[in-house]
C-alpha cells in the first residue's frame, strides 16, 4: 500500500517562502512521476508542479512558474516544493500525488489522471 505524507505547511506573509515535503512509503519500485496539486476554498483542484522520478524533469502550472521549484531525493523517497514570492492567492491545501502508472504531462496538468494522494497540508499566505 502506497502512503504519501506531506509536511511543511503553515502561515507565511506575502512575498515570503515556504518548503513543502512529501515522503512516499510502500510500493515505490515503479514510480514514474510525483507532483503537487492545490485546492483553495471554494475552488477546483489545481495542478501545481510535477517531476519525473528517475530523470527529475519538472513540469509547472502556469500560475507558479518562476516562483516554485519542485525537486526530489530518490534515496529518501522524498519530494519537495520550494515556494518563493508567495501571494495571497497561493493560499490552499496542498496535496502530494503519485501516479498509479505512467501518465503524460498533459494528464497531470488536467488533474484527471489516476493518482495516489496524500492528506494535504495547509498553506496560508496572509499579513
N, C-alpha and C positions, 0 to 999 in steps of 0.2 A: 504494500500500500504506500502510495506516494504522499508525503506530507510537505507542506510549504509553510514556513513560519516567518512572518515579516516582523521587523522591528525598526525603530529609529524615528517614528513619527513624533509630532509634538507641535508646540506653538512657536512660531517664529515671526519676526517683523518683516514687513515688505522690504525687499532688497537683500534679505538675509539668505542663509544657506542651510541645508539640511541633507543628511545622508541616510537613505533607507537601505536596509539589508534584508535578504531573503535566503534562508537556509533550506536546502532540499534534503529530504531523507527518504529512504525506501528504495524503490526500483529506479535507480539512476543510471543503469547501464546503457540506455539507449536514448539519452536526452538529445534533443535537436535544438530547440530554441526556448529560451525563457524570456519573460518580459514583465512589464508593469502596465496595469490599467488603473484608471481612477474613476470615481463616481462622486460628483458633488451632489448635495442635497437637491432633490427635485429635477435632476438632470440624468440623461442617459450615461451609461458607462462609456468612457473614452480611452482609446489607445494612447499610451504614453511613450513607451520605448520597448524594444526587444533586442536580444543579442543571440547569435548562434553560439551554441555551447562549445563546439570544438574550435572553430576559427575565430570566434569573438567579433563577428561582423555586426555592427549596430544598425538599428533602424529606429527612427524617431517620428513621433507625431508632430504635425506642423506647429502646434502651439508651444512646444517645448524645445524645438530645435535651436541650438546655440546657447541654451541655458542649462539643460540637463545632460548628464553623461551617464551612460549605462556601462557597467563592467561586470566581470565575473572572475571568480577564483575557482578553477576546476578542482584543485586539490582539496578545498574545503567545501565544495558543493554550495558555494555562496554567490549570490548575485547582489550587485549594489546599484543604487541610483543616486548619483550626486546631483543635488538640485541647487542651483545658484540663481541669483537675481529673482528671487521668488516674488510672486504677485498675489494679490488677494484672490484672484481668480484661480490660483493653483490649489486653493482650499478644497480638500476632498478626502475621501477614504481611498487609500492606495492599495491595490491588490497585486500580489505576485501571481504569475501564471506560468505554467509549464505545458507545452503542447503534448498531447497524448500520442501523437505521431507527427511525422513531418508535414508542415503546412507552410505554404509560401507566404512571403511578407504581406501581400495584399489581404490575405485572410486574417492575419494578425491585426492589420490596420482596421479592418472592418469589425473586429471583435466578435465575429460569428463562427470562430473555429471551435475545436474541441480541446478544452484545457483542464488541467488540474488547477485548483485555486487555493490561495491562502485565505485567511480570515480577514485580512485587511489591517491597515494601520492608518490612523487619522493624522492628517497634516492640516494645520490651521495657520493661515498667514493673515496676521492682523496686528494692528497697533496695540 
